[in-house]
Each structure stands twice: as C-alpha cells, then as structure tokens.
Amino acid sequence: MANLKRNMIELVKNPEEVLNGGEPELERFWTPAFIPLSIVREAIGLQTETEEEGTELEIMDKLVDFVANRIYNKQFTKDDIYNRLHAPNAIETLQEQILFVAQGHQTEETKNFLAKKR
C-alpha cells in the first residue's frame, strides 16, 4: 500500500471529568488515507479568506467547520471541537490542520507517532 501522508488531531475524551479535576484522556482522530486535491484548493481559499476579511468569530467558525467536515470527513462534530479541543492551543491546532492539507506540513508529534507505528 502507498505511504500517503496523514495527520491527526487530539480531542479530550472526558471534558466534564477534567473540568472537575480528573485526568484528561485524549482521543486521536486521523485524516483519511486519501485527501483529494479539491480539498487543498478549498484550504488555500480558506487561508486567503481568513487573512482578508471576517470577524475572529466568523473565521473560527469557518476553520472549525472545515476541519470537522472537510478534512476529517465528519469523524467528529464542530461541537466536539468547541467542547473538546484544549483552548490554549486551539487556534494553532486548527491552523496546523489547514497547513497540513494546503502544504503537507505535519507536526513533529505526528511524524514521531507515525514513525513509531511503522
């Protein structure tokens, strides 16, 4: 099988427990093995759009929608991102997802994790 690039996102599996002092459990979601070029075109358009116009809330909604529905093909919902993605890194994480699709950029964490799996 071809060795196609993939990316992942981690969401907190037990946010209510964590809010009450529990230890976070992370759930990993992987991009599909194949992402069509049309998604790249959309990602580049989204990057341009977010640099040019819109309020921060509108931009965030577009990023969240694109990540949940287009990149990860509805493996989780937009509400999952809003409620289960750790806030201090959230915008950076969403932007990294867009960069992965638009430019093939993987985080070091993802590269290391995939290297261990092989």
C-alpha positions in Angstrom: 0.0 0.0 0.0 1.2 3.5 -0.8 2.6 5.5 2.1 0.3 8.6 1.9 0.8 11.5 4.4 -1.7 11.6 7.2 -2.3 14.0 10.1 -4.1 13.8 13.4 -6.0 15.9 15.9 -6.4 15.1 19.6 -9.6 15.9 21.4 -10.2 15.5 25.2 -12.4 12.4 25.6 -13.7 13.3 29.1 -14.0 17.1 29.3 -16.5 17.1 32.2 -14.3 14.9 34.3 -11.3 17.1 33.6 -13.3 20.2 34.5 -13.9 18.6 37.9 -10.3 17.8 38.5 -9.9 14.5 36.6 -7.1 13.4 34.4 -7.6 14.1 30.7 -8.0 11.2 28.3 -7.1 12.1 24.7 -8.8 10.7 21.6 -6.9 10.7 18.3 -8.5 11.2 15.0 -6.7 10.6 11.7 -7.2 12.2 8.4 -8.5 9.9 5.7 -5.7 8.0 3.9 -6.6 10.0 0.7 -7.5 13.6 0.6 -8.4 14.8 -2.9 -6.8 17.9 -4.4 -10.1 19.7 -4.4 -9.8 19.9 -0.6 -6.4 21.5 -1.0 -8.0 24.1 -3.2 -10.6 24.8 -0.5 -7.9 25.0 2.2 -5.9 27.6 0.2 -9.1 29.6 -0.4 -9.9 29.4 3.3 -6.4 30.6 4.2 -6.7 33.6 1.8 -10.2 34.4 3.1 -9.2 34.3 6.8 -6.3 36.7 6.1 -8.5 39.2 4.2 -11.9 39.5 5.9 -14.3 38.5 8.6 -14.5 38.8 12.3 -12.5 36.5 14.5 -15.6 34.5 15.4 -16.6 34.1 11.8 -13.0 32.9 10.9 -13.0 30.5 13.8 -16.4 29.1 12.8 -15.1 28.6 9.2 -11.9 26.9 10.5 -13.8 24.6 12.8 -16.3 23.7 10.1 -13.6 22.9 7.5 -11.6 20.8 9.9 -14.5 18.7 11.2 -16.4 18.3 7.9 -13.9 18.6 5.1 -10.6 17.4 6.5 -11.7 14.8 8.9 -14.8 13.8 7.0 -17.3 14.1 9.9 -15.4 11.8 12.3 -16.4 14.3 14.9 -18.6 17.4 15.0 -18.0 21.1 15.2 -19.4 20.9 18.7 -16.8 18.3 19.6 -14.1 20.7 18.5 -15.6 23.6 20.5 -16.1 21.4 23.6 -13.1 19.0 23.5 -10.2 20.9 22.0 -7.8 22.3 24.6 -8.3 26.1 24.4 -4.7 27.4 24.8 -3.6 25.6 21.6 -6.9 25.6 19.7 -6.3 28.2 17.1 -2.8 27.0 16.4 -4.1 23.4 16.1 -6.8 24.4 13.7 -4.3 26.4 11.6 -1.9 23.4 11.6 -4.7 21.2 10.2 -5.3 23.7 7.3 -1.5 23.8 6.7 -1.3 20.1 6.5 -3.9 20.0 3.8 -2.6 23.0 1.9 1.1 22.3 2.1 1.5 18.8 3.5 3.0 20.1 6.8 2.9 17.6 9.6 3.7 18.4 13.2 6.8 16.8 14.8 4.4 15.0 17.2 2.5 13.4 14.3 5.7 12.5 12.5 7.1 10.8 15.6 3.9 9.0 16.3 3.7 7.6 12.8 7.3 6.6 12.8 6.7 4.5 16.0 3.7 2.8 14.3 5.8 1.6 11.3 
